[in-house]
Amino acid sequence: MTGPQHVFKQIQSSDSGEYHCEAQNEMGTDMSRTINMDVKYTPKNNSVSVSPSREIVEGGSVTLTCSSDANPPVDKYTWYQKNVTSPKASGQSYSITNIISEDRGEYYCEAENKYGRLNSSSVSVDVQYGPKNTSVSVSPSGGIVEGSSVTLTCSSDANPPVDKYTWYFQNETFLNGCGQMYNISNFKSKDSGHYHCEAWNRRGSRNSTAVMIIIPGKQTSVLTTAVGIIVVVLVLILCFSGLMWFRKKASKSTSDTRDTSENVQGDSSPVYENVSSMTMAPTAAQTAATDDQDDVHYSSVHFSHSKNQEVPLYSTVQLCKPQKQEEDVQYDTVKFNLPSAATRPTAAQAAEEDSSEIYSRVNKPRRPEHNKPRTKKT
């Protein structure tokens, strides 16, 4: 341009550079020295690059880099995720290690120098992962009437989207159940049971939780049967408990009766019994026999008590002597054992009770020599 001056109406960064002027008249031409004009400006032409640029798989790493044109150069970079107000990081580069599905979205950077700041355009970070949060919904959601139509829908979060669904009934695969929805046009009682689906994409697969579909009437019948079984089991338990209680009570009563019997036998009060044995003879003979009562035998019986106390039992037997003859004597020994193992004494007590014997002496009139019995000891 010509003229003594050059005016920049709206200076731009492109106006930066070296300038000089040239003066000319009829006498000649002269060139001025060169000056450098440096135009300062805020950041512009911000952009973000992603590395690696290929598919980003969950569990991998990604690095974002911010570029900007500014004079003076950018002195601050800040990273943001779209629709998230708080900043994610700072610095010209932002690295995400062990990336997860929640990290996917759009990212942008903000470049700033002392003259101003500028946001870059956003870039999408696409994290690929296998199906997750797989679930089954049932329509109608209310009560199902036998013969009605039931539709099952499988939902899953996946990237890339699910490209195959498989349906299972009671853990068995449906040969014709490969779509996102499975329809049962005429629902019967045989169709009642557990249903679940499996979602697939090229990154993997995931099963849903099972849902129970049943006709309400059939469900009530099943519940009634279950309650009946529980009641029967409880009744059997109560009967068994009662039987055990009665047996225990009967056993206790038997034990108490046995103890009472032993206490009666072990009474420390002696019992005396006088027995007069008279032969069926005339009154005079009986009178003569009564006068001859000087030959009397006392029999002592000892019973063993549970506390090893000896209780004597005295029995006086009076025998009538029809005539004075030489007498034969017979001794008999009898041993008594305790009635049951429950009241059986210890070994030391048994040793002390070995003396529990009964000696009985019986006087008999002597007979003729050829009829005299032999003395027998046992």
Residue pairs with C-beta under 8 A, 6 or more apart in sequence:
6 19
8 15
11 39
12 39
12 41
13 39
13 41
13 44
13 69
13 71
14 39
15 37
15 39
16 37
16 38
16 39
16 71
17 36
17 37
18 34
18 35
18 36
18 37
19 34
19 35
19 36
19 37
20 31
20 32
20 33
20 34
20 35
21 31
21 32
22 29
22 30
22 31
22 32
23 29
23 30
23 31
23 32
24 30
38 71
39 71
40 71
40 72
40 115
41 70
41 71
41 115
42 70
42 113
42 115
42 116
42 117
42 118
43 68
43 69
43 70
43 74
43 111
43 112
43 113
43 116
43 117
43 118
44 68
44 69
44 70
44 118
45 67
45 68
45 69
46 66
46 67
46 68
46 109
46 110
46 111
46 118
46 119
46 120
46 121
47 66
47 67
47 68
47 120
47 121
48 64
48 65
48 66
48 67
48 107
48 108
48 109
48 120
48 121
48 122
48 123
49 64
49 65
49 67
49 123
50 62
50 63
50 64
50 123
50 125
51 62
51 63
51 65
52 62
55 126
55 128
56 62
56 99
56 125
56 126
56 127
56 128
57 127
57 128
57 129
57 203
58 99
58 100
58 101
58 127
58 128
58 129
58 130
58 203
59 98
59 99
59 100
60 98
60 99
61 95
61 96
61 97
61 98
61 99
62 95
62 96
62 99
62 125
63 93
63 94
63 95
63 96
64 79
64 93
64 94
64 95
64 96
64 107
64 109
64 123
64 125
65 92
65 93
66 77
66 79
66 92
66 93
66 94
66 109
66 111
66 120
68 74
68 77
68 109
68 111
68 118
68 120
70 111
70 113
70 115
71 113
72 113
72 114
72 115
73 113
74 92
74 111
74 112
74 113
75 112
75 113
75 114
76 90
76 111
76 112
76 113
76 117
77 90
77 91
77 92
77 109
77 110
77 111
77 112
78 87
78 89
78 90
78 109
78 110
78 112
79 87
79 88
79 89
79 90
79 91
79 94
79 107
79 108
79 109
79 110
80 87
80 88
80 107
80 108
80 109
80 110
81 88
81 105
81 106
81 107
82 105
82 106
82 107
82 108
82 122
83 105
84 105
88 94
88 107
94 107
94 109
96 103
96 125
99 125
99 127
100 127
100 129
101 127
101 129
101 132
101 157
101 159
103 125
103 127
104 125
104 126
104 127
104 159
105 124
105 125
106 122
106 123
106 124
106 125
107 122
107 123
107 125
108 119
108 120
108 121
108 122
108 123
109 119
109 120
110 117
110 118
110 119
110 120
111 117
111 118
111 120
112 118
126 159
127 159
128 159
128 160
128 203
129 158
129 159
129 203
129 204
130 158
130 201
130 203
130 204
130 205
130 206
131 156
131 157
131 158
131 162
131 199
131 200
131 201
131 204
131 205
131 206
132 156
132 157
132 158
132 206
133 155
133 156
133 157
134 154
134 155
134 156
134 197
134 198
134 199
134 206
134 207
134 208
135 154
135 155
135 156
135 208
135 209
136 152
136 153
136 154
136 155
136 195
136 196
136 197
136 208
136 209
136 210
136 211
137 152
137 153
137 155
138 150
138 151
138 152
138 211
138 213
139 150
139 151
139 152
139 153
140 148
140 150
143 216
144 150
144 187
144 213
144 214
144 215
144 216
145 187
145 215
146 187
146 188
146 189
146 215
146 217
147 186
147 187
147 188
148 186
148 187
149 183
149 184
149 185
149 186
149 187
150 183
150 184
150 187
150 191
150 213
151 181
151 182
151 183
151 184
152 167
152 181
152 182
152 183
152 184
152 195
152 197
152 211
153 180
153 181
154 165
154 167
154 180
154 181
154 182
154 197
154 199
154 208
155 180
156 162
156 199
156 206
156 208
158 199
158 201
158 203
159 201
159 203
160 201
160 202
160 203
161 201
162 180
162 199
162 200
162 201
163 200
163 201
163 202
164 178
164 199
164 200
164 201
165 177
165 178
165 179
165 180
165 197
165 198
165 199
165 200
166 173
166 174
166 177
166 178
166 197
166 198
166 200
167 173
167 174
167 177
167 178
167 182
167 195
167 196
167 197
168 174
168 177
168 195
168 196
168 197
168 198
169 191
169 193
169 194
169 195
170 193
170 194
171 194
174 182
182 195
182 197
184 191
187 213
187 215
189 215
189 218
191 213
192 213
192 214
192 215
192 218
193 212
193 213
193 214
194 210
194 211
194 212
194 213
195 210
195 211
195 213
196 207
196 208
196 209
196 210
196 211
197 207
197 208
198 205
198 206
198 207
198 208
199 205
199 206
199 208
214 222
255 342
258 339
258 340
258 342
258 343
259 343
262 305
262 306
262 343
265 303
265 305
265 311
266 303
266 305
266 306
266 307
266 309
266 311
267 311
268 309
268 311
270 311
270 312
270 313
270 314
271 313
271 314
272 314
272 315
272 316
273 313
273 314
273 315
273 316
274 315
274 316
274 318
275 315
275 316
275 317
275 318
276 318
277 317
277 318
277 319
277 320
278 286
278 289
278 320
279 285
279 286
279 289
279 320
279 322
281 289
281 320
281 322
285 322
286 320
289 320
289 321
289 322
290 320
292 320
292 321
292 324
293 318
295 319
295 321
295 363
296 316
296 317
296 318
297 316
297 317
297 319
297 361
297 362
297 363
298 314
298 315
298 316
299 314
299 315
299 316
299 317
299 358
299 359
299 360
299 361
300 312
300 313
300 314
300 358
300 359
301 312
301 313
301 315
301 358
302 310
302 311
302 312
302 313
302 355
302 356
302 357
302 358
303 310
303 311
303 313
303 336
303 356
304 310
304 336
304 338
304 345
304 353
304 356
305 311
306 343
306 345
308 345
308 349
308 352
308 353
310 356
317 362
319 363
321 365
322 365
323 365
325 365
325 366
326 366
327 363
327 364
327 365
327 366
328 364
328 366
328 372
328 373
328 375
329 361
329 362
329 363
329 375
330 361
330 362
330 364
330 375
330 376
331 359
331 360
331 361
331 375
331 377
332 358
332 359
332 360
332 378
333 357
333 358
333 359
333 377
333 378
334 357
334 358
334 360
335 356
335 357
336 356
336 358
338 344
338 345
345 353
366 372
367 373
